[in-house]
Amino acid sequence: MSSNSDPNYERYADMDFGDAKPVSSVPALAKLQAEHGNKSRITMRVDNTTLAAFKARAEMSGTSYQTLMNEALRQFVQGLTLADVVRETIRKEMQHT
């Protein structure tokens, strides 16, 4: 974690997590993660311009860039095109009015 990537860096910078246990070794946390997680932690390389675009959109929408990237990947896997997403968004917005 670096100070330029997390606004809470200073708050936790001096804390020592050397003795921290993994979630899997704390039964209550492992249960919560199993119930609510349904996600896998991965490491992947992304073009800087792509990452910057997702971070900018996340900042504008008040969400995290990881959430936006996950949604984009989900739409791709489901075979949704941009036109499908736009249509669905318009339908939802029309229902709200």
N, C-alpha and C positions, 0 to 999 in steps of 0.2 A: 504494500500500500504506500503510495507516495502522496505528498501534500497537494500535488496538482491534480489528482484524480478523485479525491474524496474530501468533501467539505468538513467532515468530522475528524480528519486526520489529527489535528492538534489535540483534540479532546482525548484521544486514545494513544497518542504517540509514545507516551512514557510507560504505558502498561506492559507488564511482562506476561506473555501468554505461553511461556516455556513449559509450564506444567499443565497446560490445557489438555483435556481429553477429547478424543474424536467423538462425534455424536453417536456413533455406533456402540460406544462403550458406556453410554448413559441411557439405560432402558427407556426412561420417560421421553427423552429427546429423540431416540431412535423411533419410538412409536409415533410421535408427532410428525417426524420426517416421513415416515412410511405412509401416514394418513393424508398428509397435506403436500408432500413433496412432489411425487410423480414426475420428477425431473432428474436429469443426470448432469453432473458437472463435467464439462469438457474443456479442452484447450484447443483453440484453433487460430490460425493466422488470417487476418482480414486486411484488405487494402486500406491504407490510411485514409483515402478519400471516402471510401464506403463507411468506415467507422466514424469519421467526422460528420458525415451526413446523418447517420443514425443518432449520434450524440446531439446534433443540432435539433433534429426533430423531437427528440426526447425532452430536451430543455424547453422547447416551445409548448409541448403537450403536458409537461409536468409528470412524466413517467420516466422509466429507466430505458436506456438504449438496449439493454439485454432483452427486455420485454418486447420492444419493437422488433428486434431482430428475430426473436422467437415467433412472433406473429407473422412476420414476412416468410419465414421458413415454413410455418404451418400452412399458410395460403399456397405456397409453391407446391408442397407435398399433396395438398388437396386438389391441385390442378386449377386453382383459381387464377384468372387473369386479372389485370388491372381493371378491365371493363367490368368484370364480375364484382369486384370489390366496390367500384364506384356505384354500380347499380344498387347493390345491397345497402350502401351508405345512404344513398338518396331515398330508398324505400324506408329505411329506419327514420330518417329525418322528416319525411313526409307524414309518417305515422305520429310523430311527436307534435305536429302542428295541427 
